[in-house]
Amino acid sequence: MANKNYSDNNLNICENVKKGILMVHFGTVKAEVRKNTLGLLNKNIAEKFQEFQIREAYTSRMIIKRIYTKYEVRKSTPKEALRMMAQDGFTHVIVQASHVINGLEGEYLKDEIKYFKDEFQEIRMGDPLLTLPEDYIQIADIFKKKFENTGGAVVLAGHGTRHHSNSAYGMLQTVFNIREMEEFYISTVEGYPALDDLITQLKKDRVKKVTLVPFMIVAGNHVKEDIDGEWRETLEKEGFSVEVIMRGMGEMPEIHEIFAGHIKRSINSKEKDLKNKKDTILKSI
């Protein structure tokens, strides 16, 4: 899909202001993976929003520490990045996280943002990947196009959580079912449905071949140790033929387009709607 400049906007700003987009990621230590996922996402966002300066922050302090120890590259936390943006004279900021669902990570990020509500003329927060119904439909269409001819079941393996936002995975499965994508399943490493639930359904549907696709932005330790490790081993012991796709969604330009759309939606929010959303966010903290 050709890149297009999304910078025409209704951000309620005038000339001679400094606009920035802070891309927030959980992070990953491996340099090549960073380049091909988070770095590529940042690059594509920069190309689409050319009137904005792009900054980056990681939420995992452990990963920040490990990157500095291994590469002597210093990554900022969201709070550090926003403090620097305020010092650098930014007036209007969009904070866009590469989160998949509206979970705990997003709530923590709101906690970071609340300290800066008076530091900028406007600060807005974009939505995670799965937010509006059209996001789910887009995701379904993307994965159907990429994996509909595997000759077996396609299992999107998500992270999962005990937070109520885990219900997003169930909604995605519902979208698969409504769109007659019977060969597509969703399962999670740390939430519901879990691997045991998946196996029960696969056997019920008499599936023989399974393709495991990471439903995560980065194909990190969860993919290597859990999906290509424990999940593959367990499924093969249960008699399934298993293939694992060792790539995260951060490598997919179609996923970048969804995040770009969420940034665009934040930019185009009407001032009244934005104020109501901002007040709601701050009151919920």
Secondary structure by P-SEA (a helix, b strand, c coil): cccccccccccccccbbbbbbbbbbcccccaaaaaacaaaaaaaaaaacccbbbbbbbccaaaaaaaaaaccbbbbcaaaaaaaaaaacccbbbbbbccccccaaaaaaaaaaccccccccbbbbbbcccccaaaaaaaaaaaaacccccccbbbbccccccccccaaaaaaaaaaaaaccccbbbbbccccccaaaaaaaaaaacccbbbbbccccccccccccccccaaaaaaaaaccccccccccccccaaaaaaaaaaaaaaaaccaaaaaaaaaaaaaac
